[in-house]
Amino acid sequence: MTKRALVLAGGGLAGIAWETGILRGIADEAPETAEALLNSDVLVGTSAGSTVAAQLISGLGLDALFERQLATATTERNPDVGIEEITELFLAAVTQPGSKEEKLQRIGGVALSTKTVPEIVRRQVIEHRLPEHEWPEQVLRISAIDTATGELVTLDRDSGVNLVDAVAASCAVPGVWPPVTIGGRRFMDGGVGSTVNLELAADCDVVVALLPQGRTSPSPFGTGAVEEVDNFPGSVFAVFADDESLTAFGPNPLDPACRAPSAEAGREQGRRVAAEVAAFLDR
């Protein structure tokens, strides 16, 4: 039997809003296709995508989740840290010699040493994001990086980790939010090494991946998401953000103000790609 996965990549608050909008737009044009995506055998979430995946299993429908992205009132905090500062952090770590894990360890060191809000404050934000705080019966896999080893870790229902902590760990952008303490280990953003982490869906035959970035977006490690998509052994339909969506994200995808325009742009793009996604799943 064919095993399907919906893979949701990282991309800040803009990414959460855009991915929600994409799914809402697909539902506008092809409700059965949207339902099939939500009922995939496996959900994989990295960073922003971990939030979206955890929201999708909450029982709230796409209408309600989309409206949450349009609301002006929010518990999200503006970190007042821009993409340029984060990029400098990454470049300082990856331009030094060493393996990918060693470079991730250096990024982890910076994440541990940077003063941010307390972990409990950040956890409260994640609690408010998630309508449901328990793992679902549906297979949900969330990525995180161990700051000490640079290892990619899969957090799921069987890992003994609370769902809120798993999402908080996957969303812990180094230099912006505090690494998350779980069982004596400290974890940071699962998107540091890869925004999409398709290897978490390695046991799946068919994958639809939503990536809130351009196809040519730079990556600190190789050619990034495009190479991952092209090298995946199964069949992948990847939806990258188009020019209109990238414009909607604005200069800082971590700024809560980007949510509404990103959601609206995602919905419009979702409508445009709905037929292609439907055809891909019906093959």
NORLIN-V751546 format. One record per backbone hydrogen bond with DSSP energy under -1.0 kcal/mol. NH is the residue of the N-H (numbers start at 0). CO is the residue of the C=O. If there is no record, write none. Layout:
[[NH & CO] [NH & CO]]
This chain:
[[4 & 205] [5 & 41] [6 & 207] [7 & 43] [8 & 209] [9 & 194] [12 & 252] [13 & 252] [14 & 10] [15 & 11] [16 & 12] [17 & 13] [18 & 14] [19 & 15] [20 & 16] [21 & 17] [22 & 18] [23 & 19] [24 & 20] [25 & 21] [26 & 22] [27 & 23] [28 & 24] [29 & 25] [33 & 29] [34 & 30] [35 & 31] [36 & 32] [37 & 33] [38 & 34] [39 & 36] [41 & 3] [42 & 138] [43 & 5] [44 & 140] [45 & 7] [48 & 45] [49 & 46] [50 & 46] [51 & 47] [52 & 48] [53 & 49] [54 & 50] [55 & 51] [56 & 52] [57 & 54] [64 & 60] [65 & 61] [66 & 62] [67 & 63] [70 & 66] [85 & 81] [86 & 82] [87 & 83] [88 & 84] [89 & 85] [90 & 86] [91 & 87] [92 & 88] [93 & 89] [94 & 90] [102 & 98] [103 & 99] [104 & 100] [105 & 101] [106 & 102] [107 & 103] [108 & 104] [109 & 105] [110 & 106] [111 & 107] [112 & 108] [113 & 109] [121 & 117] [122 & 118] [123 & 119] [124 & 120] [125 & 121] [126 & 122] [127 & 123] [128 & 124] [129 & 125] [140 & 42] [141 & 154] [142 & 44] [143 & 152] [144 & 187] [145 & 150] [146 & 185] [149 & 145] [152 & 143] [154 & 141] [158 & 155] [165 & 161] [166 & 162] [167 & 163] [168 & 164] [169 & 165] [170 & 166] [171 & 168] [172 & 170] [175 & 172] [176 & 172] [179 & 186] [181 & 184] [184 & 181] [186 & 179] [187 & 144] [188 & 171] [191 & 188] [199 & 196] [200 & 197] [201 & 198] [203 & 200] [204 & 2] [205 & 2] [206 & 234] [207 & 4] [208 & 236] [209 & 6] [210 & 238] [212 & 210] [216 & 213] [223 & 220] [227 & 223] [228 & 224] [229 & 225] [230 & 226] [234 & 204] [236 & 206] [238 & 208] [240 & 210] [240 & 212] [245 & 241] [246 & 242] [247 & 243] [248 & 244] [254 & 251] [257 & 254] [258 & 255] [261 & 257] [262 & 258] [263 & 259] [264 & 260] [265 & 261] [266 & 262] [267 & 263] [268 & 264] [269 & 265] [270 & 266] [271 & 267] [272 & 268] [273 & 269] [276 & 272] [277 & 273] [278 & 274] [279 & 275] [280 & 276] [281 & 277]]
